[in-house]
Amino acid sequence: MKNILLCLSLFLLHAPSFSQRIDELINAAEVTRIESTLSSDAMEGRRTFTKGIDKAASFLAEEFSKIGLQPGGSNNSYLQSFEMISARIRQGKVLVDGQEIPASDLICQTTATTVHFESGGAAEVAYIGATDNFMQSFRAIRGKSNNLVVFIDTAHRNFFNRIKAFGGPRFPGNTSQLFILSHLAKPAQFSAHLDMELTTHKLANVVGIIPGKSKASELVIFSGHYDHLGYGKPDDKGDSLYNGANDDASGTTAVVMLARYFKAMGPQERTLVFAAFTAEEVGGFGSQYFSRQYDPAKVMAMFNIEMVGTESKWGRNSAYITGYEKTNMGSILEKNLEGTAFKFYPDPYPQQNLFYRSDNATLARLGVPAHTISTSKMDNEPHYHKPSDEIGTLDMQNMAEVIKAIALSSRSIVSGKDTPSRVNTADLR
């Protein structure tokens, strides 16, 4: 007994405390290094289908390699590569109640060289009304695999144009979806006869893994999206580069820091997956492809991290969890933070449907306790989707504290001690 007590005393004497270790591994200096690289002008705003986003992917893959993560992508690499096809209308005509719709008000997502639709035909008809949440509705519709004709109220022109600017990409398949911007809420008749020009694009998520021990088949995912808007409309200072420092270089930085932390802490009981998603800004295609690679029944939790570079509405040392009421994951995280200065809150912006608008949504719709953690003041975020979203607007020390809180709050989940309840898919709209 004396020998056992002596060994235990020596271990405690030489082992650094948990809080000391986390401060060493997650700190403002290292957060600043990652964040400043991702949001630099050299990354050209990380727009999907550009050289800038390729640079960002290479940087993230290199960071995962330095950390020592197991590659989780294609061909034993960190890049989870996939293809999408964008279609441009070469010629043709769309008539809605006898009125011809200009090509500027059409998006055709297809892999076919010709597209034909008629009212009363086999295609499903859907509507996104003026008061509907566009991104929520669009993502739900986009996930369907059948032929679709979707009428979108002109109130959503800005969102429509944003999707159109990226060519209306879709995964390879044999169905077509036609989106029509129209002031006619539910027209009586329509017809479409279009010849299409197709272009194949290569994209990649960046994925790294720390294999688990006793529960290696059970997964816990930490994610954020690394794409942004690239060059766009200049502001009043003439700046046209959208660096996306908060959206979402901050969330991606958090994923890298968490990977670094957990790798240093050693394998957990559950397998940890670290993912940086592409193409979130144009419809969440990266997370959709990623989600198809995993059995949702084996995903025990998903920590999606979106815009954590600024103080929340409650000030520093706080963040909120979207869809808080849909599982007990939030209460588990709060329990693990007892005794710390940090506090998680339920989403204070329920009217904005944030639970459905980020990369957690695809897995959440399949029942996974997949939530987004954010500090963004969505009712008053001055730099959101503006060229002014630059690193100088972020609080790097507070951002480090948010990342530490995610690491600490996840400990009973990654260890296999706690398993969050599943999302009731019957309640999802």
C-alpha positions in Angstrom: 0.0 0.0 0.0 2.9 2.4 0.9 4.5 1.7 -2.5 1.2 2.4 -4.3 0.7 5.7 -2.4 4.3 6.7 -3.1 3.9 6.1 -6.9 0.7 8.0 -6.9 2.3 11.0 -5.1 5.2 11.1 -7.5 2.8 11.0 -10.5 0.7 13.9 -9.1 3.9 15.8 -8.3 5.2 15.7 -11.9 2.0 15.7 -13.9 0.9 19.2 -15.0 -2.6 20.2 -14.1 -5.3 20.0 -16.7 -5.8 23.8 -16.8 -2.1 24.4 -17.2 -1.9 21.9 -20.1 -4.9 23.5 -21.9 -3.4 27.0 -21.5 -0.2 25.7 -23.0 -1.9 24.1 -26.0 -4.7 26.7 -26.7 -3.5 30.3 -26.5 -4.0 33.6 -28.2 -0.7 33.6 -29.9 -1.3 30.3 -31.7 -4.9 31.2 -32.4 -3.6 34.4 -34.0 -1.1 32.5 -36.2 -3.8 30.2 -37.7 -6.4 32.9 -38.0 -4.1 35.5 -39.6 -3.0 33.0 -42.2 -6.6 31.9 -43.2 -7.9 35.4 -43.3 -4.9 37.0 -45.1 -5.2 38.7 -48.5 -3.1 35.8 -49.9 -6.1 33.5 -49.5 -8.1 35.8 -51.7 -11.2 35.4 -49.6 -11.3 31.6 -50.0 -14.1 31.7 -52.6 -15.3 28.2 -53.7 -13.8 27.1 -57.1 -10.8 29.5 -56.8 -7.1 29.2 -56.3 -7.5 31.0 -53.0 -9.6 28.2 -51.5 -7.1 25.7 -52.8 -4.3 27.6 -50.9 -6.4 27.4 -47.7 -7.0 23.7 -48.1 -3.2 23.1 -48.5 -2.5 25.1 -45.4 -5.0 23.2 -43.3 -3.8 19.9 -44.6 -0.3 20.9 -43.7 -1.4 21.9 -40.2 -3.2 18.5 -39.7 0.0 16.7 -40.8 2.2 18.7 -38.4 -0.3 17.9 -35.6 0.0 14.2 -36.5 -3.7 13.4 -37.3 -4.5 10.4 -39.3 -5.6 11.4 -42.8 -9.4 11.2 -43.2 -9.7 12.2 -46.9 -9.2 10.5 -50.2 -6.3 8.2 -51.2 -4.7 8.5 -47.7 -4.6 12.3 -47.8 -6.3 15.0 -45.7 -8.3 16.2 -48.7 -11.7 14.6 -49.0 -12.1 15.2 -52.7 -15.3 15.2 -54.6 -16.8 16.7 -57.8 -19.8 18.9 -58.5 -21.3 19.9 -61.8 -22.5 23.4 -62.6 -24.8 24.0 -65.5 -25.2 27.2 -67.6 -28.2 27.8 -69.8 -26.9 28.0 -73.3 -30.3 28.6 -75.0 -34.0 27.9 -74.5 -37.1 29.3 -73.1 -39.1 29.2 -69.8 -42.7 30.3 -69.8 -44.7 31.0 -66.6 -48.4 31.7 -67.2 -47.5 32.8 -70.7 -44.7 35.2 -69.6 -41.1 34.4 -70.6 -38.7 34.4 -67.7 -35.3 36.0 -68.5 -32.2 33.8 -68.1 -31.1 36.1 -65.2 -34.0 34.8 -63.2 -33.2 31.1 -63.7 -31.0 28.6 -62.0 -30.9 25.1 -63.5 -29.0 22.5 -61.4 -28.6 19.5 -63.6 -26.1 17.0 -65.1 -28.2 16.7 -68.3 -27.4 18.6 -71.6 -31.1 19.2 -72.2 -33.9 19.9 -69.7 -37.7 19.8 -70.3 -40.4 20.5 -67.8 -44.2 21.0 -68.2 -46.9 21.8 -65.6 -48.8 18.7 -64.8 -45.7 16.6 -65.6 -43.7 14.2 -63.4 -41.6 16.8 -61.7 -42.4 17.9 -58.1 -43.3 21.6 -57.8 -42.2 23.6 -54.7 -42.3 27.2 -53.5 -40.2 29.5 -51.4 -42.4 32.4 -50.5 -41.6 35.9 -49.5 -41.7 35.2 -45.8 -39.9 31.8 -45.9 -36.4 31.5 -44.7 -34.5 31.1 -48.0 -31.4 29.2 -46.9 -33.4 26.8 -44.7 -35.9 26.1 -47.6 -33.2 25.9 -50.2 -31.1 23.4 -48.3 -34.1 21.2 -47.6 -35.1 21.3 -51.3 -31.5 20.8 -52.5 -31.2 17.6 -50.5 -34.0 16.0 -52.6 -33.0 13.6 -55.3 -36.1 13.9 -57.6 -36.8 16.3 -60.5 -38.0 19.6 -59.2 -39.3 23.0 -60.3 -39.0 25.6 -57.6 -40.7 29.0 -57.7 -38.9 31.6 -55.6 -40.4 34.9 -54.6 -38.5 38.0 -55.9 -38.1 39.1 -52.2 -35.2 36.6 -52.2 -33.4 38.1 -55.2 -30.1 38.7 -53.2 -29.9 35.1 -52.0 -30.9 33.8 -55.5 -28.2 35.8 -57.1 -25.6 34.6 -54.6 -26.4 31.0 -55.5 -26.5 31.8 -59.2 -23.0 33.4 -59.1 -21.5 30.0 -58.3 -23.2 28.3 -61.2 -25.9 26.3 -59.4 -23.6 23.4 -58.6 -24.9 19.9 -57.8 -23.6 16.4 -57.2 -23.5 14.0 -60.1 -26.8 12.4 -60.7 -29.6 11.9 -63.2 -32.2 14.4 -62.0 -32.7 18.1 -62.7 -33.9 21.0 -60.5 -35.0 24.3 -62.0 -35.3 27.4 -59.8 -37.4 30.3 -61.1 -37.4 33.8 -59.6 -40.9 35.1 -60.0 -43.5 37.4 -58.4 -46.2 34.9 -59.2 -46.6 32.9 -56.0 -48.2 29.8 -57.5 -48.6 30.0 -61.3 -51.1 27.9 -63.1 -48.9 26.8 -66.0 -45.3 26.7 -66.9 -43.0 25.1 -69.4 -39.2 24.9 -69.8 -37.1 23.7 -72.7 -33.4 24.4 -72.1 -30.1 23.4 -73.6 -27.3 23.3 -71.0 -23.5 23.7 -70.9 -21.9 21.6 -68.2 -18.7 22.2 -66.2 -17.2 19.8 -63.7 -15.5 21.3 -60.6 -13.2 19.6 -58.1 -13.7 20.5 -54.4 -12.3 19.2 -51.2 -13.0 19.1 -47.5 -10.0 18.8 -45.2 -10.4 15.9 -42.7 -8.1 14.5 -40.0 -8.8 11.8 -37.4 -7.6 10.7 -34.0 -8.7 7.0 -33.6 -10.4 6.1 -30.4 -9.8 3.2 -28.0 -12.6 1.2 -26.4 -15.4 2.9 -28.5 -13.5 3.5 -31.7 -16.5 2.9 -33.9 -18.3 5.8 -32.2 -17.5 9.3 -33.7 -17.4 12.8 -32.3 -17.0 15.5 -35.0 -15.5 19.0 -34.6 -16.1 21.1 -37.7 -16.2 24.5 -39.3 -16.2 25.8 -42.9 -13.2 27.3 -44.5 -14.7 28.9 -47.6 -15.9 32.5 -47.8 -17.0 35.0 -50.5 -13.8 36.0 -52.3 -13.9 39.3 -54.2 -17.2 41.1 -54.4 -18.9 44.5 -54.3 -16.5 47.1 -52.9 -17.4 49.0 -49.8 -17.2 52.8 -49.4 -13.5 52.5 -48.9 -13.0 50.7 -52.2 -12.2 47.3 -50.5 -13.6 44.5 -52.5 -11.9 41.5 -50.8 -14.1 39.6 -48.3 -11.5 38.1 -46.0 -14.0 36.2 -43.8 -11.9 36.5 -40.6 -14.9 35.7 -38.4 -17.0 33.9 -41.0 -15.6 31.3 -40.8 -11.8 31.4 -40.5 -12.5 31.7 -36.7 -14.4 28.4 -36.6 -11.8 26.7 -38.8 -9.0 28.0 -36.5 -10.9 26.5 -33.6 -11.0 23.1 -35.3 -7.2 23.2 -35.9 -6.6 24.2 -32.2 -8.9 21.5 -30.9 -7.1 18.9 -33.1 -3.8 20.1 -31.6 -5.1 19.9 -28.1 -6.7 16.4 -28.3 -3.7 15.0 -30.1 -1.4 16.2 -27.3 -3.8 14.8 -24.7 -3.7 11.3 -26.2 -6.4 9.1 -27.7 -9.9 9.3 -26.2 -12.3 6.4 -26.0 -14.3 7.6 -29.0 -12.8 8.4 -32.4 -12.4 12.2 -33.0 -13.0 13.6 -36.5 -11.8 17.1 -37.4 -13.3 18.6 -40.6 -13.0 21.9 -42.4 -15.8 22.1 -44.9 -15.8 23.7 -48.3 -18.7 25.3 -50.2 -20.8 26.3 -47.1 -21.5 29.8 -48.5 -23.1 28.4 -51.7 -25.4 25.8 -50.1 -23.5 23.7 -47.6 -22.3 21.2 -50.2 -19.1 20.3 -48.4 -20.8 19.2 -45.2 -23.5 17.4 -47.3 -20.8 15.3 -49.0 -19.0 14.7 -45.8 -22.1 13.5 -44.1 -22.7 10.9 -46.8 -19.4 9.2 -45.8 -20.5 8.3 -42.3 -23.2 6.2 -40.7 -25.2 8.8 -38.8 -26.0 6.2 -36.1 -22.3 6.0 -35.3 -21.9 9.8 -34.9 -22.5 10.5 -31.2 -22.1 14.3 -31.4 -21.1 17.1 -33.7 -19.5 20.4 -32.5 -19.9 22.7 -35.5 -18.1 26.0 -34.9 -19.3 29.1 -36.7 -18.1 32.7 -36.1 -16.5 32.7 -32.6 -14.1 35.6 -33.1 -16.2 38.4 -31.4 -17.9 38.7 -28.1 -21.4 37.3 -27.7 -24.3 39.5 -26.6 -23.5 38.4 -23.0 -19.9 39.6 -23.3 -16.7 37.7 -23.0 -16.4 34.1 -21.8 -19.8 33.1 -23.3 -21.2 31.5 -26.4 -24.5 30.0 -27.6 -25.6 26.7 -28.9 -28.1 26.5 -31.8 -30.9 24.0 -31.4 -30.2 23.8 -27.7 -33.7 22.5 -26.9 -33.5 19.6 -29.4 -31.1 17.4 -27.4 -29.5 17.4 -24.0 -26.1 18.1 -25.4 -26.1 21.6 -24.2 -26.8 20.6 -20.6 -23.9 18.1 -20.8 -21.5 20.8 -22.0 -22.7 23.2 -19.2 -22.1 20.4 -16.6 -18.6 19.9 -17.8 -17.9 23.7 -17.5 -19.0 24.0 -13.8 -16.4 25.8 -11.8 -15.1 27.8 -14.8 -15.9 31.4 -15.8 -17.4 30.3 -19.1 -21.1 30.0 -19.9 -23.0 28.4 -22.8 -26.5 29.8 -23.6 -29.4 28.7 -25.8 -29.6 30.4 -29.2 -30.9 33.9 -28.6 -32.0 34.3 -32.3 -34.5 31.5 -32.8 -36.4 33.6 -35.5 -33.3 33.3 -37.7 -33.4 29.5 -37.8 -29.6 29.2 -37.3 -29.9 25.5 -36.4 -30.8 24.8 -40.0 -28.4 27.3 -41.7 -25.0 25.9 -40.9 -23.0 22.8 -41.6 -24.6 20.9 -38.6 -27.9 20.7 -40.4 -27.3 17.8 -42.7 -26.5 15.4 -39.8 -29.0 16.9 -37.5 -31.8 16.1 -40.0 -30.6 12.5 -39.7 -31.0 12.5 -35.9 -27.4 13.3 -34.9 -27.0 15.7 -31.9 -25.2 18.1 -34.2 -25.1 21.7 -33.0 -23.4 24.9 -34.0 -21.5 26.9 -31.3 -21.2 30.7 -32.1 -20.7 34.1 -30.5 -22.0 36.1 -33.4 -24.5 38.8 -32.7 -26.8 37.9 -35.6 -29.1 40.8 -34.9 -26.3 43.3 -35.0 -23.0 42.0 -36.4 -21.5 45.0 -38.2 -19.0 43.0 -40.4 -21.0 40.0 -41.4 -20.6 39.3 -45.1 -18.7 42.6 -45.6 -15.1 43.4 -46.7 -14.6 44.7 -43.1 -14.6 41.2 -41.7 -10.9 41.3 -41.0 -8.7 40.0 -38.2 -8.4 43.4 -36.7 -12.1 43.2 -35.7 -11.6 40.0 -33.6 -10.8 39.4 -30.0 -8.1 36.8 -30.1 -7.9 36.2 -26.3 -11.6 35.7 -26.0 -11.5 33.4 -29.1 -8.9 31.3 -27.3 -11.2 31.1 -24.3 -14.1 29.9 -26.4 -12.0 27.2 -27.9 -10.8 26.1 -24.5 -14.5 25.9 -23.3 -15.3 23.7 -26.3 -12.5 21.4 -25.4 -13.4 21.2 -21.7 -17.1 20.9 -22.3 -16.7 18.0 -24.7 -14.6 15.8 -22.3 -17.3 13.5 -21.0 -18.5 13.0 -24.6 -15.2 12.2 -26.1 -14.4 9.9 -23.2 -17.6 8.0 -23.8 -19.0 8.8 -20.4 -21.9 10.8 -21.8 -23.9 10.3 -24.9 -26.2 13.2 -26.0 -29.8 12.4 -26.8 -30.7 12.2 -30.5 -32.6 14.9 -32.5 -36.2 13.9 -32.9 -36.4 14.0 -36.7 -40.2 14.0 -36.6 -40.1 17.5 -35.1 -37.8 18.9 -37.8 -39.4 21.3 -40.2 
